[in-house]
Amino acid sequence: MDFDDDKNTNLFDDKKMGTGDKVGVLTIMTGVLCGGLYLLGSGAGLLIDELAVPPSNDNRAGQEVALQQYDRMFNVLAEQRQILDQKNMEFASLAAIDQTPDMLQDVVGLSDEEKELYGDVTLAKQEIGQAENQLHVLAEKFAYSAIVDERLSESNVRDLFNRFEKDVGSMESVAGIEAPDYADLDLSRARIAEDADTYKGDTAGKARAISDDSNTINGDIATDIAAPIGGALGLAFMLWMLVGEYAGSNYRKRGRKPQKFNH
């Protein structure tokens, strides 16, 4: 920032702001910058984890049959997705029909045709809800099966989840499931298998435990290292900038021409 121009003032030159207000502004600026770099660090941590330990891609017993079965599962998911999309398309033409204000309806009432249309809207909403629930159930069964299925390599699971995101929708919004850390999936499968009695007959619980465990291994370690570094860099940058701003303000107050601080 160039301080040669006397009109080019900064936060320290603002006489309308009290010290408390200035401290508040600086605190918010520092928090925003550090928070942004912390999030970048978190993302970098997850990327580092996958690059350092890529998902396994080995051949396994029953793998070919498993992949054929998941192909068929995708056909079922696609059919249900199509049903839901069709229901939503049909509802789009009915969505505004039941928006008659209550006060207007109290005076003019509803004609027989309008009552029939209102019934169509109610039915359409019910059918959409049922289609959404059916897709949700299918998505859960798909995701839980893939996570626990040891016929699938870590790369197989990653590819299946990516295909789901592309062809069906967001895994978290449709199935309500967080994707596992693929690079640590086999390790988590083995760890959870040691507690087999706890999850006997509970595939969903076992799958959630595996997914949660996989996301707390290397991913969290990398994130715990990279994220604080990002936050610290943000704080250091903010302090460096403030030193330059404060020095420039002091030079102007003394009537001296300051040096240039390039940010």
N, C-alpha and C positions, 0 to 999 in steps of 0.2 A: 504494500500500500504506500503511496507517495504522499508525504506530509508537507511538500513544498507549498502547496496551496493552502492558505490560512482558512479557507472555507471548508476544507476537507477535514472535518472534525470527527471525533469518535465518541464512544460511550463515556469516557472520562471527562470529555469537554462539555457534556450536557448538564447545564446548571439547573435545569428544570427537574431533574431526577435526583432523589435523595440517595444517600449511600445504601440504604436498605434495598431500594428498587434496583440499583445497579448490581448489587450482590445477587439479587434474585434473577435478573436477566442473565448474568454470567453463569449462575448455577444451572439455569435451564439450557443455555447454549452448551455448556460442558456435558450435561446429562444427555442431550440429544446426540451430540457427536460421539460420545463414548458408547452410548447404547447402539448407535448405528454400526460402529466398528465392532462392538461385541457380537452383534448378529452376523456380521460378515465373518468374524472369527469362528462362530459356531458352524456356519456353512462350510468354511474351509476345513474345519475339523472333521466333519463327516466325509468331505471329499478326500481328505488325506487318508482317512481310514479305509475307504474303498480302493484307493489307488495303491496303498501300501499292502493291503491284504485283499486281493480281488476274490470274488465268489468262485467257489470250486466249479469245475466243468468236467467232472469225471463221468465215465460210463458206469451205470449201476444195474444190478439185477432188476428186471422188470421195468426198466426205464422206458423202453419203446412202447410197451403196452400202456404204461401210465400216461404218456404224452398223447396217445390215441384217445384215451378216456377223457382227458382234459379238453381235447378238441371237440368231443361230443358235448361236453359240458358247456363249451362256448356256444355251440349251436342252440342249446336250451336257453342260455343267457340272452343270446341275440333275439330269439323269439319273444322272450318276455320283455326285453327292451323295446322291441317293435310294438308290442301290445300297449305298453305304457305311453309310448310316443303317439300312437294313434288315438288313445283316450285323451291325451292332452290336446291334440289337434282338434278333436271333436268338441272338447269343452271350450276351446278358444272362441267358438262362435256362439256359445251360450253364456259365457262368463258374466256378461253385463245384464243379463235378463232379470236376475233376481235382486237388482239394485234399486228397485222402486223405494223411495223414502217412506218410512212408516206413516208419517202424517198424510202424505198424498194417498197412500193406500187406504188409510182410514176413511177418506172422503169418497174416493172414486171406486174403491174396491178393485177386484181382479175379475177380468172376463174369464169365461170357461177356457178360451185358448191360452190366456196368460197363466192360469192355474196349471194347465197341462205343461206349459213351458217351464214353470217353476218346478214341477215334478221331474222334468227332464234334467234340470240343473242339479237337483238333489241326487238323482240317480247317477249322473255323470261324476259328481264328487265322490260318491261311494265307490264307484268302479275304479276311479283313479287311485283312491286310497288302497283298494285291494290290490291293484296292479303294482303299486309302489311297494307294498308289503311283501308281495310274492317275489319281486325282484330282489328286495333286501334279503329275504331268506335264502334265495339261491346264491346270492353274492357271498353271504356268510359261509354257506356250505362249501363253495368254491375255495374261498380264502383259507378257511380252517383246514380243509383237506390238503391243500398245497403245502401249508406250513408244516404239517405233521408227516407228510408223505415222504418217507426216506428213500423211495424209488427215485425221487427227484433230486438232482444236484442243486446247489445254491443258485447256479446260473439259470437252471430250468425254472425255479421259483421266481426269480427276478424277471425272466422273460414273460412268464405267465401273468404276473402282476402288471407289467408294463402293457401287455396286450389288453388286459382288463381295462386299464386306464384309458387306452386308446379306443376300444370298441364298445365299452359298456358305460363307463363313467368313473368319477372319482371314487377310489376305494373307501376313503373315509366317509364320504357323504352317502354313498349307496349302501355299503356294507357296515359302516361304522367301525372299521378296523384300521389300525395303524400298520403300515407295512413293516416287516421285520428288517433288521440289518442283515442283508443277504450274505455278506462276507462272514458273519458269525453264526449263521443259521445252524450249521452242522454241530458246532460246539454247544449251542443252546439245546438242540435236540438231545444230545448226549447227556447234558446236565439235568434236563427235566426228566429224562428217562430213568435217572437214578431214584426219582420219587414217583415211580410208576403207580403205586397204590393210591396216591392222592388223586390222580387223574384217570383212574380206571373207569372206563365207560363214559368219560367226559372229554370228548374230542375238542369241543369248543374251549373248555377251560385249559386243556393242555396246549392248544394252539396259542391262546392268549399269553400263557406263561412263557412259551418259547419265544414269541415275538417280543414280549417285554424284556426277557433276559437278553436276547440278542442286541437290543438297543441300549443295554447298559454295560456292554463289554468294551470293545475298542473304540466304538463311536464316541462314548462319553469321555474316554480318556483323551482322545484327540481333541474333542471339543473343549474339555477342561483346560487344555494347554493353549489352544489357539485363541479361544474366546477372550480370556483375560489379557492376552498379549494385544489383541485388537483394542480392548478397552483402555489399556495403559498407553498405547500409541495415541489414541484419541485425546486422553488427558494431557499427554506431553505436548501434542500439537497445539491444544488450546492454551496451555501455559506459555508456550513460545509466542503465540500470537498476542496474548495479553501483555506480555513484557514489551513487545514492540509497540502496541497501542499506548501503553502507559508512558513509555519513554517519549513517544511523539507528543503526547499531551503535555508532559513536563517541559519539553523544549519550547512549545508554543507559549506556555504560561510565562516562561522566562524571557520571551521575546527573541529567542535564538532560532536560527535555522537548523532544523533537525536533519539527521542523516536519513537516508532512504531505507525503509524496511520493505523488502519485496516478499509478499505472501503468495 
